Structures are given as C-alpha cells and as structure tokens.
Amino acid sequence: MKLRILPVLTVMATVGLVNPAHAENLEHIQRLMSSRQCQQCDLTRAGLVFSNLQGVDLTGADLSLANLNRANLSRANLRGTNLMGAVLSSANLSGADLSGANLSGADLREAYLVGVNLTGANLAGANLRGAIGIPDGVIAAQDLYLWGLAELDHGNFEGAIAYFDQALALKPDFAQALLARGIGRFHLGDEAGAIADGEESEKLYLAQFNQPGHQVAVQFVAGVNQVLEADEETRRAMRGGGGGGNFMSVVGGIASLLLRFML
C-alpha cells in the first residue's frame, strides 16, 4: 500500500514533530520522507524527533536548530550540512558522513558516533557529553576533565571517574584529572586508590612547578590517611559528610580549586 505522506505530516505537526512556525519546510520534509534525499533543502527548526532517516542524502541541507533527538541517521550523507544549534541528543549517527558539516553549538549528548566521519566538521561549542564512539582527536582532555568535575558535583562518582580515565588516557601527566579521580575514588570508599592518585598527582604538580596544586594534593592525601586511621563508623560519616565536616569541606573545596588551576 502506498504511503500517503501529507496525512503523516499532519499527525507529526499535531504532536509537535514539525514546528508549525516553519510550515514552509513541509514541502522539503515531504520530499525527504518520500525520496530519502533532499540536498540543499531548507529544514531549519524542523522537528524530526525519532525519525527514521537511515541512509538519507542531506548534502548541504540547512538543519540549523532542527530537533533530531533520537533520530536514526545511520549511514546518512550529511556532507556540508548546516546543523548549527541542532538537537542530536541520543541520535544514531553511526557511519554517517558529516565531513565539512557545521555542528557548532549542536547538542550531541549521548549520540551514537561509531564510524562517523567528522573530517573538517565545525564542532565549536558542541555538547558531546556522554556520546558513544567519539573519534580520536575530536575531544580534548580538558573537556573530559570538566565533564568529570560536573559529574563529581552531581554525586555521580563512577561517571566522573570514567571521564577522568579518558582524560588521562589522552594526557597521562594531567595532574588535575588524577587528583580529581582520587576524590571520586574516595567517595566510593576506595581510600587506597584515592591515596595512590593523590600521591601521584603530588609528583606531577612538583614536576610542573604548580605549588598551589601540590599543596592541595598533599592536603587531600593527609585527609584520606586521617580517614583510614578512624574506625569504620567514623569513616563512613567522613565519606558521606555526616561526621567529618573539616575533611569534607576540604574535599568540597578542591573541585573549585581545580577549576582555577585550569585557567
């Protein structure tokens, strides 16, 4: 049975998948859905949430500010496409060709990027936090470190450690990331791992002539050792902030200090 596109688009507009403020894009959306290609199309602000766009050809199209949340764009041809400010969170972009695309300010959180081609793409200000399969060279160690600090602040210590691990894989002498990982390990009850990271960061800070960083690392290691000397009930309280106010205030202040060291 032949698919009738216009009624489908009407339903999409009703549920908010097509932005009614840009009804002039409906013709281009219809062309895209019927032919699977729409080179140079104007799809600005188009709502294409959950759309199956696998293998489509959108070469040079304007998808700025479009909502492609959870869309399937695997193996799509997006060469030179304008995706500035577009929402691509949790989208499947595996094997897609985004060479020369403008992704500045795009939301790529938790997008699937395995095998994607980002050669010459503009990723300035793009949010790639939690994206899977980010190609080598796209993300800097500093970005991963800052994402890890954000996870620390939200109490997601395992997630923070994962980011710090990635940052250290790119930059093994990244003292800030090493000390921050120690903080995450401490909160998870791994005092031995926290001390190991703290002591290694001490050495790195000294080698890098970063005296303030070295002092913070020394203070952190001393605090963890104090926790180890306490009984188990006190240790739990100190990790959780219930009974170790002095040490926990030190740990809480370290994150802001680390941020200042990055400037």
C-alpha positions in Angstrom: 0.0 0.0 0.0 1.4 3.4 -1.0 2.2 5.6 2.0 0.3 8.9 2.0 2.8 11.5 3.2 0.6 14.5 3.8 -1.6 12.9 6.5 1.5 11.6 8.2 3.0 15.1 8.2 -0.3 16.4 9.6 0.0 14.0 12.5 3.6 14.9 13.0 2.7 18.6 13.2 -0.1 17.8 15.7 2.3 16.0 18.1 4.9 18.7 17.7 7.3 16.8 15.4 7.1 19.5 12.8 7.4 23.1 14.1 4.2 24.9 12.9 6.1 28.2 12.8 8.0 26.9 9.8 5.3 25.3 7.8 7.1 26.3 4.6 9.5 23.4 5.4 6.8 20.8 5.0 7.4 20.5 1.3 11.0 19.8 1.9 10.2 17.3 4.7 7.7 15.6 2.3 10.4 15.3 -0.3 12.9 13.9 2.3 10.5 11.3 3.5 9.3 10.2 0.1 12.6 10.2 -1.8 15.1 9.8 1.1 17.1 12.7 -0.3 16.8 16.4 0.0 20.1 18.1 -1.0 20.3 21.8 -0.2 16.9 21.7 1.5 15.7 24.2 4.0 14.9 22.3 7.1 15.6 25.0 9.7 14.0 24.3 13.0 12.3 21.2 11.6 11.0 18.7 14.2 12.2 15.3 13.3 12.3 13.6 16.7 12.5 9.7 16.4 12.6 10.0 12.6 14.0 7.1 10.6 16.5 8.9 8.3 18.8 6.0 7.8 20.9 6.4 4.7 19.2 9.7 3.6 21.1 12.2 1.5 21.0 15.7 3.0 24.1 17.1 1.4 24.4 20.8 2.0 20.9 21.0 3.7 20.2 23.6 6.3 19.1 21.8 9.5 20.1 24.6 11.9 18.2 24.5 15.1 16.4 21.3 13.9 15.2 18.8 16.6 16.6 15.4 15.7 16.5 13.9 19.1 16.7 10.1 18.9 16.6 10.2 15.1 18.2 7.3 13.2 20.7 9.0 10.9 23.0 6.0 10.5 24.9 6.0 7.2 23.3 9.3 6.3 25.1 11.6 3.9 25.4 14.9 5.8 28.4 16.4 4.0 28.4 20.1 4.3 25.1 20.2 6.2 24.3 23.1 8.5 23.5 21.6 11.9 24.3 24.7 13.9 22.4 24.5 17.2 20.6 21.3 16.2 19.4 18.8 18.8 21.0 15.4 18.1 20.9 14.0 21.6 20.7 10.2 21.6 20.7 10.2 17.8 22.2 7.3 15.9 24.9 8.7 13.6 26.8 5.6 13.2 28.6 5.5 9.8 27.2 8.9 8.9 29.3 11.3 6.7 29.5 14.6 8.5 32.6 15.9 6.7 32.6 19.6 6.4 29.3 19.9 8.4 28.7 22.8 10.7 27.9 21.4 14.2 28.7 24.4 16.2 26.6 24.6 19.3 24.9 21.3 18.4 23.6 19.0 21.2 25.2 15.6 20.7 24.8 14.3 24.2 24.7 10.5 24.3 24.7 10.4 20.5 26.0 7.2 18.9 29.0 8.2 16.8 30.7 4.9 16.0 32.3 5.1 12.5 31.2 8.7 11.9 33.2 10.9 9.5 33.9 14.3 11.1 36.7 15.4 8.8 36.7 19.2 8.6 33.5 19.5 10.7 33.0 22.5 12.9 32.3 21.3 16.4 32.9 24.6 18.3 30.7 24.7 21.3 29.1 21.3 20.5 28.0 19.3 23.6 29.4 15.7 23.2 28.9 14.7 26.8 28.1 11.0 27.1 28.4 10.5 23.3 29.5 6.9 22.4 32.3 6.2 19.9 33.7 9.8 19.7 36.5 9.6 17.1 40.1 10.2 18.2 41.2 13.8 18.2 37.7 15.3 18.5 37.6 15.7 22.2 40.4 17.3 24.3 41.5 16.0 27.7 40.4 19.3 29.2 36.8 18.8 28.0 36.7 15.3 29.5 38.1 16.7 32.8 35.5 19.4 33.0 32.7 16.9 32.3 34.2 14.7 35.1 34.1 17.7 37.5 30.4 18.2 36.7 29.7 14.6 37.5 31.5 14.9 40.8 29.4 17.9 41.6 26.3 15.9 40.9 27.5 12.9 43.0 27.9 10.6 40.0 31.4 9.4 41.1 31.6 6.4 38.8 30.7 8.5 35.8 33.2 11.2 36.9 36.0 8.6 37.2 35.2 7.3 33.7 35.7 10.8 32.3 38.9 11.3 34.3 40.2 7.9 33.0 39.6 9.1 29.4 41.3 12.4 30.1 44.3 10.6 31.5 44.4 8.3 28.5 44.8 11.3 26.3 47.1 13.2 28.7 48.9 10.9 31.2 50.5 13.9 33.1 47.2 15.6 33.7 47.7 16.2 37.4 44.3 17.9 37.9 42.4 14.9 36.4 44.5 12.5 38.5 43.7 14.3 41.8 40.0 14.6 40.8 39.9 10.9 40.1 41.3 10.4 43.6 38.4 12.4 45.0 35.9 10.2 43.1 37.6 7.1 44.4 37.5 8.4 48.0 33.7 9.0 47.8 33.3 5.4 46.6 35.2 4.1 49.6 38.4 3.3 47.7 40.8 5.0 50.1 43.8 3.2 48.8 43.1 4.2 45.2 42.5 7.8 46.4 45.8 7.9 48.1 47.6 6.5 45.1 46.1 9.1 42.8 46.8 11.9 45.3 50.4 10.9 45.8 51.0 10.6 42.0 49.4 14.0 41.5 51.7 15.4 44.1 54.7 14.3 42.0 53.2 15.7 38.8 52.4 19.0 40.4 56.0 19.3 41.6 57.4 18.4 38.2 55.1 21.1 36.7 56.1 23.7 39.2 52.5 24.0 40.3 52.9 24.8 44.0 49.2 25.5 44.8 48.2 22.2 43.2 50.9 20.4 45.1 49.6 21.8 48.4 46.0 20.7 47.6 47.2 17.2 46.7 49.2 17.0 50.0 46.2 18.1 52.0 44.0 15.6 50.2 46.3 12.7 50.9 46.7 13.7 54.5 42.9 13.9 54.9 42.4 10.4 53.4 45.0 9.0 55.7 43.1 10.5 58.6 40.0 8.7 57.4 42.0 5.4 57.3 43.0 5.9 60.9 39.4 6.3 62.1 37.0 3.5 62.9 34.6 2.2 60.3 31.6 4.2 61.5 33.6 7.4 61.5 35.0 6.6 58.1 31.5 6.2 56.6 30.4 9.5 58.2 33.5 11.3 56.8 33.0 10.0 53.3 29.3 11.0 53.4 29.8 14.3 55.1 28.0 13.3 58.3 30.7 13.5 60.8 33.9 14.7 59.1 33.0 18.3 58.4 36.5 19.6 58.3 37.8 17.0 55.9 34.6 17.1 53.7 34.9 20.9 53.5 38.5 20.4 52.2 37.2 17.8 49.6 34.4 20.1 48.6 36.7 23.0 48.1 39.1 21.0 46.0 36.8 21.0 42.9 36.7 24.8 42.8 40.4 25.0 43.3 41.0 22.5 40.5 38.9 24.7 38.2 41.0 27.7 39.0 44.2 25.7 38.2 42.8 25.1 34.7 42.6 28.8 33.8 
